[in-house]
């Protein structure tokens, strides 16, 4: 019987806890877009690696940015997508 090495994934860490200078604010949609899929869904914390506390804050800030029209709700609302279709 041969022993195979098991795949060990890279340890995920919270970007906001690691870098305290990184602002988690609805006014920074460039940071928030990293946590949204191209369809407009919020990515789960088990995939992004954010801690539970920061994920709750992140979700709130994404929803605020959507209300202020800084981030689109779905892919059909995306300005870039509408430009490509024309």
LINWOVEN-V542499 format. One record per backbone hydrogen bond with DSSP energy under -0.5 kcal/mol. CO is the residue of the C=O (numbers start at 1). NH is the residue of the N-H. E is the energy in kcal/mol with one decimal. If there is no record, write none. Layout:
# LINWOVEN-V542499
co,nh,e
CO,NH,E
CO,NH,E
This chain:
# LINWOVEN-V542499
co,nh,e
2,4,-0.6
7,9,-0.6
13,15,-0.5
14,18,-2.1
15,19,-1.7
18,20,-0.6
19,22,-1.3
21,23,-0.7
23,25,-0.8
25,28,-1.6
27,29,-0.5
28,31,-1.0
28,32,-1.6
29,33,-2.0
31,34,-1.1
32,35,-1.6
33,36,-1.2
35,43,-2.5
37,40,-1.3
39,75,-0.8
41,37,-2.8
44,47,-0.9
44,48,-2.1
45,49,-2.4
51,55,-2.3
52,56,-1.9
53,57,-1.7
54,58,-2.8
55,59,-2.4
56,60,-1.9
57,61,-2.4
58,62,-2.4
59,63,-2.1
60,64,-1.9
61,65,-2.3
62,66,-2.0
63,67,-1.8
64,68,-1.9
65,70,-3.0
65,71,-1.1
66,69,-1.2
74,77,-1.0
75,78,-0.9
78,82,-1.8
79,83,-1.9
80,84,-1.7
81,85,-1.4
82,86,-0.8
